Amino acid sequence: QLQLVESGGGLVQPGGSLTLSCAASGFTLDNYGIGWFRQAPGKEREGVSCISRSAGSTKYADSVKGRFTISRDNAKNTVYLQMHSLKLEDTAVYYCAANPNRYYCLGYVSLSPMGAYDYWGQGTQVTVSS
């Protein structure tokens, strides 16, 4: 079955760390850029980070810049989001999505969840609470 599966979410204290994984099943991520998104109850889905197909470019939302790091390991068919210094406002369901556009996440582009994403994961819950 062709799908993306997020994992690694859970409960963490403020200031703590979590690493999320986005693994592809049934296809390879070599030809896709990957975006991470999150959505809290009552709020719109927002872009968190992205990584280009070649891994030559990464982008971060201002709210997470300096705290989160996106990376990819094509040999493992997986993209990661390392999250440090977590805050209460980071609480959300986190999603990954695959974009086949070769220019995705290159240049000065937004982190909008709108676009030609071929695959979306089901999401993983991240809860930051004391």
Beta strands, then each sheet from edge to edge (+ up, - down):
strand 1: 3-7
strand 2: 10-12
strand 3: 18-25
strand 4: 33-39
strand 5: 46-51
strand 6: 58-60
strand 7: 68-73
strand 8: 78-83
strand 9: 92-99
strand 10: 119-120
strand 11: 124-128
sheet 1: 1+ 3- 8+ 7-
sheet 2: 2+ 11+ 9- 4+ 5- 6+
sheet 3: 2+ 11+ 9- 10+
end
